Amino acid sequence: MKSFFYLQRNDRITILALLVVAAVAAGVMIYVGRQHGETVIAAADSVAVTRGDGVKARHGGQKHEYYAVAERRMELFPFDPNTADSTQLLRLGLAPWQVRNIYKYRAAGGIYRRPSDFARLYGLTAGQYRRLEPYIRISDDYRPAAEVYAAEERTAYVRDTVRYPLKLKPGQHVALNSADTSLLKRVPGIGSGFARAIVRYRERLGGYYDVSQLLEIDNFPQSALSYFTADARSCRRLNVNKLTVSQMRRHPYIGFYQAKTIADHRRLHGPLHSLDELRLYKDFPPEVINRLRHYVEF
């Protein structure tokens, strides 16, 4: 066996040299492979670090390596969260996942209509919002149309004084016997219905001698009386010595029996000279005679 494994001196030197070279090559390969194997690929906003460049911390006697995040330079500038792209949002100091949330919100049809809407961004801290809020600029294109044009509509609005007349102020008055329906509707509480009723009743009466006569209209608002004035001198009068029964009874204050009594009195006693001549008839109590004084003549 000894003679079988016996090598010459030159052969031993050659083999030893080969072993040394192989050992050195193996050591180099192991070192390079270890360096490559310990390289850490960080996130998109980080850099690759090695054991020698990493930041080390000791916890319980063990070494831990952490990502070395590349420091981004934050800039503050005016931006519209409805149109800002990812590059601008990242420059503002937002995290990539926050930028993705903004894109998802906009893709779903979401709109930031006012700066406070941006505060609802998921994960946005109060400090970030306070820092960014002065730089948020919402374009008018994304504001509600009602807000944009409301001021213009208020300025351009012209009141339709026919359909919606300006109401009288306390202390102002309307002449009851000469006002038309448009003027009557300016009285607070008087609309188209009451205005027409006032005119119709005025035509039947021949005019109003007192504003309290308006209360003879069904459901007339008493609060409106203070806005009217009545002139008894403008009332139209009836000549009761010349009218027939049917003509006299058309007046609201003269009924059928009252008109017939007047006609019978004229037939029996001649023309009337005063309403006092009718006091003896039951159909003419004092309140009726006092009311008719403004509407009859002889």
Backbone bond lengths (Angstrom), bond angles and torsions (degrees), N, CA, C in turn:
res aa  C-N    CA-C-N  psi(-1)  N-CA   C-N-CA  omega(-1)  CA-C   N-CA-C  phi
1 M - - - 1.451 - - 1.511 110.94 -
2 K 1.355 115.42 -40.58 1.450 118.62 -179.52 1.500 111.37 -63.69
3 S 1.323 115.46 -38.94 1.462 118.30 179.88 1.523 111.35 -72.62
4 F 1.389 115.54 -26.30 1.468 119.01 -178.68 1.526 110.71 -72.41
5 F 1.368 117.07 -40.33 1.470 121.03 -178.31 1.527 113.14 -93.20
6 Y 1.255 117.58 5.70 1.464 120.51 -178.23 1.513 108.72 -73.45
7 L 1.368 114.46 131.92 1.464 121.04 179.47 1.509 108.20 -121.90
8 Q 1.278 112.27 152.21 1.451 117.84 174.95 1.515 109.77 -71.18
9 R 1.307 116.71 160.62 1.454 122.33 -177.70 1.517 110.97 -60.10
10 N 1.288 118.90 -41.47 1.483 121.55 179.70 1.523 110.92 -65.50
11 D 1.356 115.63 -36.77 1.465 118.37 178.67 1.523 110.56 -66.17
12 R 1.355 116.26 -40.76 1.462 118.05 179.26 1.512 111.99 -62.29
13 I 1.328 117.20 -39.67 1.473 121.30 -179.71 1.527 110.25 -64.33
14 T 1.334 114.56 -41.38 1.481 119.05 -179.36 1.524 110.85 -64.22
15 I 1.354 115.51 -45.90 1.473 118.84 -179.72 1.521 111.18 -62.83
16 L 1.356 116.58 -41.52 1.466 120.75 -179.89 1.524 110.99 -62.59
17 A 1.337 115.67 -40.62 1.480 119.59 179.28 1.517 110.05 -64.02
18 L 1.340 116.73 -40.68 1.469 119.54 179.12 1.524 111.60 -64.19
19 L 1.360 115.30 -39.41 1.460 118.35 178.49 1.524 111.72 -64.52
20 V 1.331 116.26 -39.85 1.483 119.48 178.63 1.519 110.52 -64.07
21 V 1.334 115.41 -44.66 1.479 118.86 179.54 1.523 110.83 -61.82
22 A 1.355 116.24 -42.11 1.464 119.94 179.87 1.519 110.88 -64.12
23 A 1.345 116.19 -39.81 1.471 118.99 179.80 1.527 111.40 -65.29
24 V 1.343 114.85 -42.09 1.478 117.78 178.97 1.525 110.56 -64.41
25 A 1.332 116.63 -43.93 1.474 119.65 179.72 1.525 111.20 -61.51
26 A 1.345 116.03 -41.88 1.459 119.72 179.72 1.532 110.51 -63.38
27 G 1.328 116.50 -40.71 1.476 119.32 179.15 1.523 112.07 -63.82
28 V 1.329 115.79 -41.49 1.470 119.36 178.62 1.523 110.71 -62.96
29 M 1.335 116.51 -44.74 1.453 120.26 -179.34 1.533 111.47 -62.55
30 I 1.315 115.95 -41.46 1.467 119.21 179.66 1.521 110.79 -64.38
31 Y 1.343 116.44 -41.97 1.470 120.11 -179.00 1.529 110.96 -64.71
32 V 1.326 115.14 -45.03 1.480 118.36 -179.59 1.524 110.56 -65.71
33 G 1.328 116.73 -42.68 1.460 119.61 179.10 1.523 112.08 -63.22
34 R 1.310 115.60 -35.99 1.471 118.10 179.03 1.529 111.30 -68.29
35 Q 1.329 114.94 -41.08 1.467 118.16 177.50 1.524 110.79 -61.16
36 H 1.305 117.35 -44.45 1.472 121.44 -179.65 1.526 111.55 -67.64
37 G 1.341 116.29 -38.12 1.453 120.02 -177.87 1.522 112.43 -69.30
38 E 1.306 119.45 -25.15 1.453 121.62 -176.82 1.514 112.23 -96.43
39 T 1.353 118.05 5.79 1.464 120.51 175.22 1.528 109.24 -71.51
40 V 1.335 119.29 132.98 1.463 124.40 -176.34 1.509 108.83 -108.54
41 I 1.332 115.19 126.87 1.465 120.16 176.05 1.523 107.08 -94.04
42 A 1.315 117.46 114.29 1.464 122.06 -176.36 1.511 109.53 -90.12
43 A 1.320 114.81 -173.06 1.467 120.88 -179.95 1.512 109.54 -68.60
44 A 1.340 114.47 179.52 1.457 120.25 -175.42 1.518 111.13 -61.17
45 D 1.309 117.98 -28.40 1.448 120.06 -178.22 1.533 111.44 -102.40
46 S 1.383 117.57 21.41 1.451 122.60 178.32 1.523 109.06 -120.74
47 V 1.352 117.41 175.66 1.467 122.71 177.98 1.518 108.52 -123.22
48 A 1.360 115.38 159.92 1.459 120.91 178.05 1.526 108.90 -76.31
49 V 1.326 116.93 132.49 1.461 120.65 -179.45 1.524 108.70 -127.35
50 T 1.318 117.65 156.67 1.452 123.35 177.72 1.510 108.68 -115.18
51 R 1.353 113.82 176.25 1.451 117.73 -179.21 1.510 110.74 -58.77
52 G 1.310 117.25 -39.75 1.447 119.74 -177.96 1.515 112.48 -68.56
53 D 1.377 118.55 -31.77 1.469 121.55 -177.03 1.510 112.41 -96.27
54 G 1.308 119.25 -11.10 1.457 121.76 -174.73 1.515 111.56 -70.98
55 V 1.338 113.67 162.60 1.463 119.90 176.59 1.506 107.19 -94.29
56 K 1.315 116.95 124.13 1.457 120.93 -174.05 1.513 109.84 -108.22
57 A 1.330 114.19 144.80 1.465 120.12 176.21 1.516 108.20 -139.21
58 R 1.269 117.28 146.25 1.458 121.59 -178.57 1.516 109.91 -104.25
59 H 1.309 116.49 128.53 1.467 122.82 176.68 1.512 106.19 -133.07
60 G 1.293 116.03 111.39 1.473 119.03 179.24 1.488 112.65 66.15
61 G 1.324 117.27 29.67 1.458 120.18 177.16 1.503 113.99 83.61
62 Q 1.342 118.82 1.68 1.457 121.29 -179.92 1.503 109.74 -107.06
63 K 1.329 115.89 150.19 1.457 122.05 177.88 1.518 110.00 -92.21
64 H 1.345 116.84 132.29 1.451 121.91 177.70 1.512 108.67 -125.85
65 E 1.311 116.23 136.68 1.460 120.82 178.86 1.521 109.27 -105.09
66 Y 1.349 116.71 137.99 1.453 122.95 -177.78 1.514 109.65 -117.86
67 Y 1.345 114.30 160.44 1.458 119.67 176.35 1.522 109.68 -66.44
68 A 1.277 116.23 138.55 1.463 120.71 173.01 1.521 106.47 -97.79
69 V 1.341 117.00 99.36 1.458 121.70 -175.80 1.512 109.50 -79.27
70 A 1.299 114.85 130.76 1.455 119.34 178.71 1.520 109.59 -64.85
71 E 1.269 118.42 134.44 1.454 123.05 -177.13 1.509 109.72 -78.75
72 R 1.375 115.75 117.78 1.461 120.07 178.59 1.517 108.65 -88.02
73 R 1.289 115.38 145.23 1.456 120.20 178.36 1.525 108.56 -90.39
74 M 1.337 115.80 116.12 1.464 120.22 -177.54 1.523 109.41 -86.48
75 E 1.344 114.83 138.24 1.454 121.53 177.49 1.516 108.79 -128.03
76 L 1.318 116.38 145.56 1.461 122.44 176.01 1.510 108.39 -114.28
77 F 1.321 114.80 125.81 1.467 120.59 -178.84 1.531 107.48 -155.08
78 P 1.322 119.08 156.94 1.472 121.18 179.12 1.520 111.04 -60.03
79 F 1.343 116.29 136.60 1.461 120.31 179.55 1.525 109.10 -150.06
80 D 1.316 114.80 154.64 1.464 122.49 175.72 1.520 107.10 -109.20
81 P 1.333 118.99 113.93 1.470 119.92 -177.57 1.528 113.31 -63.13
82 N 1.323 118.25 -13.39 1.465 120.56 177.62 1.516 112.70 -81.31
83 T 1.333 117.46 -20.27 1.468 120.19 -174.98 1.525 113.32 -127.66
84 A 1.319 119.85 -12.32 1.462 121.98 -177.00 1.530 110.38 -62.85
85 D 1.335 116.45 137.20 1.462 119.71 179.09 1.523 109.86 -88.92
86 S 1.332 115.98 177.43 1.463 120.78 -174.29 1.526 111.91 -64.45
87 T 1.329 117.12 -35.84 1.468 119.70 -179.61 1.519 110.64 -62.28
88 Q 1.323 116.24 -44.69 1.459 119.87 179.53 1.531 110.88 -65.66
89 L 1.317 116.59 -42.37 1.466 119.64 -178.57 1.523 111.79 -65.30
90 L 1.325 117.34 -37.16 1.459 120.52 177.03 1.520 110.94 -67.89
91 R 1.322 116.75 -37.34 1.472 120.45 178.30 1.528 111.32 -64.10
92 L 1.324 116.14 -26.40 1.465 120.30 179.56 1.523 112.41 -77.06
93 G 1.335 117.35 -5.66 1.451 121.18 178.18 1.508 114.37 99.68
94 L 1.344 118.17 6.50 1.458 120.54 178.03 1.521 109.75 -77.69
95 A 1.321 115.52 147.87 1.462 120.92 178.48 1.526 109.80 -76.21
96 P 1.321 117.37 154.51 1.474 119.58 179.55 1.516 113.09 -55.41
97 W 1.332 118.35 -38.78 1.468 119.56 -179.65 1.522 111.24 -69.60
98 Q 1.339 117.67 -29.27 1.468 119.56 174.76 1.526 110.52 -69.84
99 V 1.320 116.31 -38.05 1.463 120.30 176.83 1.525 110.22 -63.11
100 R 1.348 116.78 -40.00 1.463 119.64 178.14 1.526 110.54 -63.08
101 N 1.337 117.53 -38.54 1.466 120.14 178.24 1.529 111.76 -64.12
102 I 1.317 117.08 -36.95 1.467 120.53 176.85 1.519 109.97 -63.76
103 Y 1.321 116.80 -44.26 1.471 120.74 179.86 1.532 110.91 -64.26
104 K 1.344 117.13 -40.16 1.465 119.88 178.75 1.529 110.70 -64.45
105 Y 1.331 116.16 -40.98 1.478 120.90 179.90 1.524 110.50 -62.94
106 R 1.310 116.47 -43.15 1.472 119.57 -179.63 1.530 111.00 -71.06
107 A 1.331 116.83 -35.97 1.467 119.70 179.36 1.521 111.28 -66.22
108 A 1.339 117.27 -28.98 1.465 121.04 179.12 1.522 112.42 -82.53
109 G 1.326 117.19 4.10 1.461 120.82 178.95 1.513 114.30 95.71
110 G 1.334 117.54 5.95 1.453 120.66 179.85 1.516 111.73 -71.15
111 I 1.311 116.26 146.11 1.467 122.72 -178.85 1.522 108.26 -133.92
112 Y 1.318 115.67 134.85 1.458 121.14 172.64 1.525 107.50 -88.89
113 R 1.326 116.16 107.06 1.467 120.24 -175.41 1.524 112.66 -92.04
114 R 1.323 117.33 -20.61 1.465 121.24 179.35 1.522 107.12 -149.93
115 P 1.331 118.74 157.65 1.469 120.21 -176.32 1.526 113.15 -54.79
116 S 1.336 117.81 -35.12 1.464 119.56 -178.02 1.527 111.90 -64.02
117 D 1.349 118.06 -23.28 1.465 119.93 177.87 1.522 111.35 -64.12
118 F 1.335 116.76 -30.41 1.464 120.31 -178.58 1.524 111.09 -67.79
119 A 1.338 117.38 -23.25 1.463 120.70 -179.73 1.519 111.82 -66.46
120 R 1.356 116.89 -17.97 1.461 119.75 -179.89 1.528 112.82 -80.90
121 L 1.333 117.72 0.26 1.458 120.52 178.19 1.519 109.61 -58.64
122 Y 1.315 116.60 126.35 1.462 121.47 -176.81 1.521 109.88 -60.38
123 G 1.327 116.08 127.81 1.454 121.24 177.25 1.507 114.49 87.90
124 L 1.314 118.79 -6.17 1.461 120.59 179.70 1.526 109.02 -74.59
125 T 1.300 116.60 126.35 1.462 120.72 -179.11 1.520 110.22 -84.57
126 A 1.339 114.54 162.84 1.467 119.89 178.71 1.526 110.71 -62.36
127 G 1.332 115.99 -37.48 1.461 119.03 178.98 1.516 112.21 -64.35
128 Q 1.339 116.53 -42.10 1.463 119.69 178.33 1.523 111.01 -63.38
129 Y 1.339 116.04 -42.01 1.469 118.17 -178.94 1.529 111.07 -65.92
130 R 1.339 117.22 -42.54 1.466 119.20 178.51 1.524 111.61 -61.65
131 R 1.323 116.41 -33.42 1.455 119.91 179.83 1.535 111.81 -74.16
132 L 1.333 115.98 -34.90 1.466 119.68 -175.06 1.522 113.41 -92.08
133 E 1.326 117.59 -24.48 1.474 121.05 -172.20 1.532 113.91 -55.03
134 P 1.359 120.44 -40.69 1.473 118.93 179.25 1.522 113.81 -65.24
135 Y 1.331 118.24 -16.18 1.458 121.38 -175.61 1.534 113.14 -102.98
136 I 1.320 116.93 -0.37 1.464 120.21 -179.31 1.518 109.27 -78.45
137 R 1.297 116.59 125.92 1.464 122.92 178.96 1.529 108.60 -125.57
138 I 1.331 117.06 110.14 1.465 121.24 179.72 1.529 108.35 -91.55
139 S 1.304 116.77 123.52 1.464 120.88 179.44 1.528 110.39 -67.69
140 D 1.334 116.33 147.10 1.468 120.77 177.81 1.522 112.22 -60.54
141 D 1.333 116.36 -21.72 1.470 118.96 179.72 1.524 111.93 -65.50
142 Y 1.323 117.08 -21.80 1.465 120.61 -177.79 1.517 112.57 -103.79
143 R 1.325 118.69 0.58 1.457 121.16 175.80 1.522 110.06 -79.59
144 P 1.357 118.61 151.71 1.469 120.27 176.73 1.523 110.38 -59.26
145 A 1.324 115.90 135.68 1.458 120.17 -178.08 1.520 111.82 -59.94
146 A 1.340 117.23 -32.23 1.460 120.39 -179.02 1.523 111.15 -62.79
147 E 1.358 117.04 -34.30 1.459 119.76 179.27 1.517 111.40 -74.34
148 V 1.325 116.89 -37.33 1.457 120.46 -175.68 1.509 111.34 -68.34
149 Y 1.344 116.25 -42.37 1.457 119.54 -173.17 1.522 113.78 -100.79
150 A 1.345 117.59 -0.35 1.462 118.74 -179.41 1.515 111.49 -63.64
151 A 1.344 116.86 -43.64 1.463 119.78 -178.79 1.527 110.88 -64.59
152 E 1.346 116.73 -39.90 1.462 119.51 179.55 1.522 110.83 -65.23
153 E 1.340 116.20 -38.80 1.465 119.11 179.73 1.522 110.97 -66.22
154 R 1.340 116.28 -38.86 1.462 118.47 178.65 1.510 111.35 -65.27
155 T 1.342 116.44 -36.01 1.459 119.67 -178.88 1.521 110.83 -73.60
156 A 1.346 115.73 -40.40 1.455 119.34 -175.40 1.526 113.19 -84.19
157 Y 1.341 117.31 -7.35 1.457 119.57 -175.79 1.523 111.13 -68.77
158 V 1.307 115.96 130.06 1.462 122.34 175.72 1.521 107.15 -117.80
159 R 1.304 116.03 120.94 1.461 120.50 -175.77 1.518 110.63 -67.10
160 D 1.315 116.04 134.11 1.462 121.89 174.90 1.523 107.18 -81.73
161 T 1.339 115.42 96.38 1.463 119.65 -175.11 1.523 112.61 -73.44
162 V 1.335 117.30 -10.31 1.463 119.45 176.52 1.528 109.39 -78.75
163 R 1.351 115.38 -49.89 1.464 119.47 179.95 1.516 111.74 -80.87
164 Y 1.331 117.36 -33.77 1.460 121.79 -177.82 1.534 109.05 -129.22
165 P 1.327 117.51 75.16 1.467 120.29 -177.07 1.524 112.21 -67.18
166 L 1.316 114.65 150.79 1.457 120.02 175.83 1.525 109.14 -70.32
167 K 1.295 117.21 131.14 1.446 121.68 -176.90 1.533 111.24 -80.14
168 L 1.344 114.32 151.82 1.454 120.13 178.25 1.521 110.31 -70.76
169 K 1.315 114.95 151.26 1.452 120.89 175.44 1.527 108.89 -92.72
170 P 1.334 117.63 157.37 1.469 119.61 177.40 1.530 111.08 -54.77
171 G 1.315 115.03 134.22 1.461 120.93 -177.71 1.504 113.54 100.92
172 Q 1.333 117.57 -16.21 1.460 121.23 176.44 1.526 109.27 -90.80
173 H 1.359 116.70 150.32 1.459 120.62 -174.01 1.523 111.00 -135.75
174 V 1.335 114.48 160.81 1.458 123.62 177.69 1.521 107.94 -124.81
175 A 1.350 116.08 133.14 1.470 120.84 177.16 1.523 108.26 -73.14
176 L 1.302 116.21 114.31 1.458 121.64 -170.78 1.519 113.18 -65.36
177 N 1.333 118.75 -32.90 1.467 121.44 -174.70 1.520 113.84 -89.20
178 S 1.337 117.49 -3.73 1.467 118.88 -178.98 1.531 113.35 -126.89
179 A 1.317 118.44 -12.47 1.464 120.85 -175.96 1.523 111.18 -73.39
180 D 1.336 115.71 142.13 1.458 120.19 174.32 1.528 109.15 -91.37
181 T 1.319 116.02 179.99 1.467 119.15 -175.48 1.528 112.26 -64.47
182 S 1.336 118.27 -34.10 1.469 120.34 -179.99 1.519 110.58 -63.13
183 L 1.322 116.37 -42.62 1.460 119.87 179.55 1.523 111.24 -71.89
184 L 1.315 116.86 -36.51 1.462 119.98 179.32 1.528 111.81 -64.25
185 K 1.319 116.84 -32.80 1.465 119.93 -179.22 1.520 112.60 -71.66
186 R 1.299 117.97 -10.13 1.464 120.73 175.79 1.520 112.03 -76.84
187 V 1.309 116.56 -13.19 1.460 120.50 179.29 1.531 108.72 -76.52
188 P 1.333 118.53 128.32 1.474 120.23 178.39 1.522 111.69 -55.58
189 G 1.316 116.02 130.34 1.454 121.63 -179.87 1.513 114.12 91.73
190 I 1.344 117.84 -5.39 1.465 121.64 -179.20 1.524 108.82 -108.99
191 G 1.322 115.65 118.07 1.454 121.30 175.39 1.515 110.88 -106.53
192 S 1.315 115.59 -163.67 1.465 120.65 -177.97 1.523 111.46 -62.74
193 G 1.329 117.50 -40.13 1.465 120.96 -177.66 1.515 112.56 -63.52
194 F 1.324 116.83 -50.36 1.463 120.15 179.36 1.528 111.26 -66.91
195 A 1.330 117.40 -35.53 1.471 119.59 179.47 1.527 110.23 -62.16
196 R 1.335 117.47 -43.84 1.465 120.02 178.37 1.532 110.81 -66.74
197 A 1.333 117.34 -38.32 1.467 120.40 179.48 1.526 111.15 -64.39
198 I 1.326 117.35 -38.32 1.473 121.04 178.43 1.521 110.42 -62.77
199 V 1.318 116.38 -44.34 1.471 120.01 -178.61 1.522 110.95 -67.57
200 R 1.345 117.44 -42.98 1.468 120.07 179.78 1.533 111.02 -61.83
201 Y 1.328 115.85 -45.34 1.473 118.93 -178.59 1.530 110.74 -67.99
202 R 1.299 116.52 -33.26 1.462 119.90 177.14 1.520 111.07 -63.89
203 E 1.334 117.16 -39.41 1.467 120.52 178.63 1.524 110.64 -66.54
204 R 1.306 117.44 -39.22 1.467 120.15 179.74 1.527 111.45 -68.90
205 L 1.313 116.88 -39.87 1.456 120.16 -179.07 1.530 112.97 -74.27
206 G 1.327 114.94 -36.17 1.453 120.02 -170.35 1.515 111.14 96.95
207 G 1.315 117.20 11.27 1.456 122.31 -179.68 1.505 111.24 122.52
208 Y 1.326 115.54 160.64 1.460 121.74 179.58 1.533 109.57 -100.54
209 Y 1.318 116.63 132.00 1.461 119.49 174.34 1.525 111.54 -97.33
210 D 1.351 117.11 -13.67 1.459 121.53 179.10 1.527 108.59 -151.53
211 V 1.329 117.22 141.57 1.469 120.75 -177.48 1.525 111.94 -65.98
212 S 1.331 117.41 -22.44 1.466 119.59 179.89 1.518 111.93 -65.32
213 Q 1.342 117.71 -17.16 1.465 119.97 178.09 1.529 111.63 -64.36
214 L 1.338 116.80 -20.29 1.463 120.03 178.60 1.524 111.87 -63.75
215 L 1.315 116.78 -24.83 1.463 119.87 179.65 1.521 112.02 -69.79
216 E 1.348 117.29 -11.66 1.463 120.99 175.63 1.532 111.03 -74.71
217 I 1.343 116.57 -11.52 1.471 121.27 173.84 1.526 107.38 -82.30
218 D 1.311 117.38 133.65 1.468 121.78 -176.18 1.525 111.44 -55.93
219 N 1.350 115.59 129.78 1.465 124.10 173.60 1.528 113.48 61.07
220 F 1.321 117.65 23.62 1.467 119.10 -179.08 1.534 109.39 -67.79
221 P 1.349 118.40 134.78 1.474 120.99 -178.16 1.526 111.88 -72.42
222 Q 1.288 116.74 121.02 1.462 121.18 -178.53 1.522 111.55 -66.11
223 S 1.326 117.76 -27.29 1.468 120.86 -178.97 1.525 112.50 -64.97
224 A 1.349 117.34 -18.09 1.463 120.06 -178.63 1.527 112.89 -84.25
225 L 1.323 118.39 -11.10 1.471 120.96 -175.17 1.524 112.57 -61.50
226 S 1.332 117.05 -32.61 1.465 120.12 -175.22 1.528 112.77 -68.43
227 Y 1.333 117.78 -11.62 1.464 121.06 -178.98 1.536 112.29 -93.85
228 F 1.356 118.53 -0.67 1.465 121.62 -176.05 1.523 111.01 -112.47
229 T 1.313 113.94 153.19 1.473 121.82 169.42 1.520 107.52 -130.19
230 A 1.346 116.29 146.73 1.471 120.87 -179.22 1.525 109.22 -129.30
231 D 1.325 116.15 138.40 1.464 122.42 178.87 1.524 107.95 -116.06
232 A 1.329 116.87 109.88 1.470 121.21 -177.19 1.525 112.31 -64.12
233 R 1.331 117.11 -23.92 1.465 119.86 -178.41 1.525 112.82 -67.76
234 S 1.319 117.07 -18.93 1.468 119.91 -179.13 1.526 112.97 -91.61
235 C 1.318 117.97 3.91 1.463 120.46 -179.82 1.536 110.14 -72.06
236 R 1.311 116.12 141.74 1.477 122.33 177.49 1.522 108.56 -83.26
237 R 1.354 116.99 133.18 1.469 121.00 -175.04 1.535 111.35 -108.04
238 L 1.343 114.53 152.73 1.463 122.33 -179.26 1.532 108.90 -109.68
239 N 1.309 116.78 135.35 1.468 121.14 175.54 1.523 107.60 -87.70
240 V 1.323 115.92 99.32 1.461 120.35 -174.39 1.529 112.52 -71.05
241 N 1.320 118.55 -9.72 1.467 121.05 177.74 1.521 111.95 -85.63
242 K 1.346 117.27 -9.06 1.457 119.80 -176.00 1.532 112.65 -118.72
243 L 1.307 117.85 -18.73 1.464 120.79 -175.06 1.518 111.55 -85.33
244 T 1.321 114.19 150.61 1.463 120.33 175.87 1.520 109.87 -81.94
245 V 1.326 114.01 172.94 1.469 119.14 179.10 1.517 110.77 -60.31
246 S 1.312 118.10 -45.81 1.466 121.57 -178.26 1.527 111.13 -64.82
247 Q 1.322 117.44 -34.78 1.465 120.08 179.43 1.525 110.92 -71.93
248 M 1.311 117.41 -40.35 1.467 120.01 -179.15 1.528 112.09 -68.77
249 R 1.328 116.87 -35.30 1.462 119.24 -175.40 1.531 112.76 -73.92
250 R 1.315 116.98 -7.50 1.474 118.82 176.34 1.530 111.46 -70.67
251 H 1.316 116.20 -20.90 1.464 118.55 179.36 1.525 109.44 -75.48
252 P 1.345 117.99 137.87 1.470 120.47 -177.20 1.522 114.43 -59.91
253 Y 1.354 117.58 -24.19 1.445 120.08 -176.81 1.529 113.64 -95.75
254 I 1.332 117.15 1.57 1.469 120.83 -179.86 1.521 108.42 -123.15
255 G 1.323 115.98 112.67 1.449 120.44 177.96 1.529 111.76 -87.35
256 F 1.319 115.17 -178.61 1.459 119.76 -177.77 1.532 111.52 -62.76
257 Y 1.323 116.57 -48.04 1.458 119.55 -176.62 1.535 110.80 -68.18
258 Q 1.303 117.67 -33.66 1.461 120.26 177.09 1.531 110.60 -67.66
259 A 1.353 116.87 -42.01 1.462 120.48 178.26 1.532 110.06 -64.55
260 K 1.317 117.82 -39.87 1.463 121.15 179.18 1.534 110.90 -67.17
261 T 1.339 117.27 -37.21 1.466 120.23 177.81 1.524 110.74 -63.61
262 I 1.332 116.20 -41.48 1.469 119.77 178.54 1.530 109.92 -63.04
263 A 1.346 116.63 -44.44 1.471 120.25 -179.69 1.522 111.24 -63.52
264 D 1.351 118.06 -41.75 1.467 121.65 179.04 1.537 110.56 -66.03
265 H 1.327 116.61 -39.00 1.462 119.59 179.12 1.523 110.95 -63.63
266 R 1.313 116.45 -40.57 1.471 120.03 178.78 1.526 110.07 -64.77
267 R 1.329 115.15 -39.54 1.471 118.59 -178.31 1.535 111.61 -67.88
268 L 1.332 115.74 -36.84 1.462 119.17 -175.92 1.540 112.81 -89.43
269 H 1.318 117.61 -34.61 1.468 120.30 -172.35 1.522 113.61 -120.20
270 G 1.289 117.35 -0.89 1.452 118.98 179.69 1.525 111.55 91.81
271 P 1.316 117.34 -176.76 1.485 121.55 -176.39 1.530 111.11 -60.53
272 L 1.350 111.90 148.18 1.465 118.87 176.10 1.529 109.91 -77.82
273 H 1.321 116.27 143.77 1.455 121.52 175.12 1.531 111.24 -116.13
274 S 1.318 115.11 -13.93 1.452 119.86 179.76 1.526 108.35 -161.63
275 L 1.327 114.97 150.32 1.470 119.62 177.37 1.525 111.72 -69.72
276 D 1.325 115.30 -17.50 1.459 117.73 179.23 1.531 112.00 -64.67
277 E 1.320 116.91 -20.18 1.460 120.68 178.41 1.524 111.39 -67.19
278 L 1.315 116.45 -16.17 1.469 120.74 -177.37 1.532 112.54 -97.52
279 R 1.293 118.47 4.17 1.461 121.08 -175.43 1.528 112.96 -64.24
280 L 1.304 115.85 -26.66 1.466 118.63 -176.63 1.524 112.50 -77.46
281 Y 1.312 118.22 -11.08 1.470 121.74 179.80 1.528 109.63 -88.03
282 K 1.320 115.34 140.03 1.474 120.44 -177.53 1.526 112.65 -66.67
283 D 1.334 116.84 -22.60 1.465 119.64 -179.18 1.527 112.47 -81.51
284 F 1.322 117.10 -0.47 1.462 119.85 -178.12 1.534 110.81 -128.07
285 P 1.320 117.44 69.70 1.474 120.10 174.19 1.527 109.72 -67.23
286 P 1.324 119.08 167.25 1.472 121.99 -175.98 1.530 113.75 -56.35
287 E 1.338 117.83 -38.71 1.469 118.55 -178.35 1.519 111.91 -66.62
288 V 1.344 117.81 -33.56 1.468 120.78 177.84 1.521 110.12 -69.51
289 I 1.330 117.36 -43.21 1.466 120.37 -179.86 1.522 110.70 -63.99
290 N 1.329 117.87 -42.92 1.471 120.62 179.33 1.527 111.86 -63.36
291 R 1.320 116.91 -33.69 1.467 121.00 179.80 1.520 110.51 -72.83
292 L 1.361 117.17 -36.07 1.462 120.37 -177.00 1.525 112.88 -78.48
293 R 1.309 118.81 -15.57 1.464 120.75 -177.08 1.535 111.89 -57.88
294 H 1.329 116.31 -28.47 1.474 119.97 -176.46 1.530 112.42 -82.69
295 Y 1.363 117.39 -6.94 1.451 118.58 -171.48 1.551 113.14 -126.65
296 V 1.333 119.71 -0.34 1.466 119.51 -177.74 1.538 109.52 -120.85
297 E 1.300 112.83 155.27 1.463 121.01 173.30 1.527 108.23 -143.13
298 F 1.331 116.17 168.94 1.466 120.03 -174.48 1.536 110.56 -126.76
